Amino acid sequence: MGYNFAAMKKACQNLQANLKKLDKAKIQQAARAGYTLTDFMQLLADDREFINWLYFRSDNVGMRMKNIRNSIHKATKNRAQFISDTHNPTQALYVGHNYNDMMNGSSDGLMPLAWLDYQHISAVAALANLMVTWIPGLDEETAITAMLKFFGWDELPIQRKSIADFHIGVDGAAHKDTEFYEYFNKEATLALWTHELQHLAMLNTKGVPSFPIIKGHQWTEAISRELIDRCMSMGHTGYVFQRTELFIDKTKL
């Protein structure tokens, strides 16, 4: 594929080592100034190979998905389509999903998942925890704020006093979805997923059918219905329910 794996590995290791060398003052400055990926790259990365690593991962995923999609179309003479779930737009490239690939043959539709705990806030909590672990004297509120600004979520009404307040478990046994949504305030749920719906609408420059996920069991019915309305007002093709308990009167079944 034309990538230098050894150079990418070295760049990632160096970036991690440089991050551990940061002091409290630097993270405080990052929290105040709103450091983005490009800011941290200039601060921590020795060369561009770290960026190449992000694209190498997404190129691998996109290429394999395109092969699957093309095989399905060929085998069914275009009777069937291939639609993969994808990561939320803000964090997609960090985990190997490039929406440009999705719009150019890797998937017949765009369907970002809405696990706000595991897929969204867990990244903020985990990275903030790394910072307070590696950087002596750094307080949790500053670390959380720096990470919310890194992902572009600082303006959203997300708490930032304590990592423990996110109620993100260290593993599947410790984490409870219902507990997370009990503590993650309803305003934050509405604001965070609206933010991602807007980003998806902006990224979808090819008019690919888009079907964001709507939670039908962990959000409130009012929030879910509001997000349905916002989803359609932004021009998305539709939406997909993840479970439907909120909308079904089981006594009538």
C-alpha positions in Angstrom: 0.0 0.0 0.0 3.0 2.3 0.0 3.2 2.9 3.7 6.4 2.6 5.8 5.2 0.5 8.7 8.5 0.7 10.7 8.4 4.5 10.5 4.7 4.7 11.5 5.4 2.4 14.5 8.4 4.6 15.6 6.3 7.8 15.2 3.5 6.4 17.4 5.9 5.3 20.1 7.7 8.6 20.0 4.4 10.5 20.3 3.4 8.5 23.3 6.8 9.1 24.9 6.5 12.8 24.2 3.1 12.9 25.7 4.4 11.5 28.9 6.9 14.3 29.0 4.3 17.1 29.1 3.9 19.0 32.2 0.8 20.4 34.0 1.3 23.9 32.5 1.1 22.5 28.9 -2.2 20.7 29.5 -3.7 23.7 31.3 -2.7 25.8 28.3 -4.3 23.1 26.0 -7.5 23.3 28.0 -7.6 27.1 27.8 -6.7 27.4 24.1 -8.6 24.4 22.8 -5.8 22.3 21.3 -6.9 20.2 18.3 -5.3 17.3 16.6 -3.1 19.5 14.5 -2.0 21.4 17.6 -1.0 18.3 19.4 0.7 17.0 16.3 3.0 20.0 16.2 3.6 19.7 19.9 4.2 16.0 20.2 4.8 14.3 16.8 8.3 14.0 15.4 7.1 13.7 11.8 4.0 13.1 9.7 4.2 9.3 10.0 1.7 9.4 12.9 -0.9 10.8 10.5 0.1 8.2 7.9 -0.7 5.6 10.6 -4.3 6.9 11.0 -4.8 6.7 7.2 -3.1 3.3 6.9 -5.6 1.9 9.4 -8.6 3.5 7.7 -7.4 2.6 4.2 -7.2 -1.1 5.3 -10.7 -1.0 6.7 -12.1 0.9 3.7 -10.4 -1.4 1.2 -11.7 -4.6 2.8 -15.2 -3.2 3.1 -15.2 -2.1 -0.5 -14.2 -5.7 -1.5 -17.1 -7.1 0.5 -19.6 -4.6 -0.8 -18.5 -5.2 -4.5 -18.7 -9.0 -3.9 -22.3 -8.7 -2.6 -23.4 -6.6 -5.5 -21.8 -9.0 -8.0 -23.2 -12.1 -6.4 -26.7 -10.7 -6.2 -26.7 -8.8 -9.5 -27.2 -5.6 -7.4 -30.3 -7.0 -5.7 -28.7 -6.6 -2.3 -26.9 -3.8 -0.7 -24.1 -3.7 1.9 -24.5 -1.2 4.7 -22.0 -1.2 7.6 -22.4 0.5 10.9 -19.7 3.2 11.4 -18.2 5.1 14.3 -19.4 8.6 15.1 -18.2 11.2 12.7 -16.1 13.2 15.2 -13.9 10.2 16.2 -14.2 8.0 13.1 -10.7 8.5 11.7 -9.1 7.8 15.0 -10.6 4.3 15.0 -10.2 3.4 11.4 -13.3 4.7 9.6 -12.9 7.3 7.0 -16.2 8.7 5.8 -14.6 9.5 2.4 -14.1 5.8 1.9 -17.7 5.1 3.0 -19.0 7.5 0.4 -16.9 6.0 -2.3 -17.9 2.4 -2.4 -17.1 1.0 1.0 -20.8 1.1 2.1 -24.1 1.7 0.4 -25.2 3.8 3.4 -24.0 5.7 6.4 -25.1 4.4 9.7 -23.2 5.8 12.7 -23.9 4.1 16.0 -25.1 6.0 19.1 -23.4 4.3 22.0 -22.6 7.6 23.8 -21.0 5.8 26.6 -18.7 3.2 25.0 -18.0 5.0 21.7 -18.0 8.7 22.7 -17.5 9.6 26.3 -15.2 6.6 27.1 -12.5 8.2 24.9 -12.7 11.4 26.9 -12.6 9.6 30.2 -9.8 7.2 29.2 -7.5 9.9 27.7 -8.1 12.3 30.6 -7.2 9.4 32.9 -4.0 8.8 31.0 -3.1 12.4 31.4 -3.6 12.6 35.1 -1.7 9.3 35.5 1.3 10.4 33.4 1.4 14.1 34.4 2.2 14.9 38.0 -0.2 17.4 39.7 -2.7 17.6 36.8 -6.3 17.8 38.0 -9.1 15.8 36.4 -11.2 18.8 35.4 -8.4 20.3 33.4 -7.7 17.0 31.7 -11.3 16.4 30.9 -11.7 19.9 29.5 -8.6 19.5 27.3 -10.0 16.3 25.8 -13.5 17.7 25.3 -11.9 20.6 23.4 -9.7 18.1 21.5 -12.8 16.4 20.1 -14.7 19.6 19.6 -17.2 18.9 22.3 -16.3 21.6 24.8 -19.3 23.8 24.0 -21.7 20.9 24.8 -23.2 20.7 28.3 -21.0 17.7 29.4 -19.9 17.6 33.0 -16.1 17.8 33.6 -15.5 17.8 37.3 -14.5 14.2 37.8 -13.7 11.2 35.6 -15.7 9.0 38.0 -18.8 11.1 37.3 -18.9 9.7 33.8 -19.7 6.3 35.2 -17.6 4.5 32.5 -16.5 1.1 33.8 -13.0 -0.2 33.2 -14.4 -3.3 31.6 -17.7 -4.8 30.5 -18.5 -6.3 33.9 -18.0 -3.0 35.7 -19.9 -0.8 33.2 -23.6 -0.6 33.2 -25.3 1.3 30.3 -28.4 2.2 32.4 -26.2 3.7 35.1 -24.3 5.8 32.6 -27.5 7.3 31.2 -28.9 8.0 34.7 -25.9 10.2 35.4 -25.2 11.6 32.0 -27.7 14.4 32.0 -30.5 14.4 29.4 -29.3 17.8 28.0 -25.9 16.3 27.2 -27.4 13.3 25.5 -29.5 15.5 23.2 -26.7 17.9 22.5 -24.0 15.3 21.8 -26.0 13.2 19.4 -27.3 16.4 17.7 -23.7 17.4 17.2 -22.9 14.1 15.5 -26.0 14.3 13.3 -24.9 17.7 12.1 -21.4 16.4 11.4 -22.7 13.5 9.4 -24.9 15.8 7.3 -21.9 18.0 6.6 -19.6 15.1 5.8 -22.1 13.4 3.4 -21.1 15.4 0.3 -22.0 12.5 -2.1 -25.7 12.2 -1.0 -25.2 8.6 0.2 -28.3 7.4 2.1 -27.8 8.1 5.8 -29.5 6.4 8.7 -28.3 7.5 12.1 -29.2 5.3 15.1 -31.9 6.3 17.5 -31.9 4.7 20.9 -35.2 3.2 21.8 -34.4 1.9 25.3 -31.7 4.0 27.1 -32.7 7.5 26.2 -36.1 8.9 27.2 -38.9 8.8 24.7 -39.0 12.6 24.6 -35.2 12.8 23.7 -35.5 10.0 21.1 -38.5 11.7 19.4 -36.7 15.1 19.4 -33.7 13.5 17.8 -35.8 11.8 15.2 -37.2 15.2 14.3 -33.8 16.8 14.2 -32.4 13.9 12.1 -35.0 14.4 9.4 -34.8 18.2 9.5 -31.1 17.9 8.6 -31.9 15.9 5.5 -30.9 12.4 6.5 -32.6 9.6 4.6 -34.1 8.1 7.8 -33.1 6.5 11.0 -32.7 3.1 12.6 -34.0 2.1 16.0 -31.8 0.3 18.4 -34.5 -1.5 20.4 -37.9 0.0 20.8 -39.0 -0.4 24.4 -39.7 3.3 24.8 -42.2 3.3 22.0 -44.1 0.1 22.6 -46.9 -0.5 25.1 -46.2 -4.2 25.9 -49.6 -4.6 27.6 -51.1 -4.3 24.1 -48.9 -7.0 22.5 
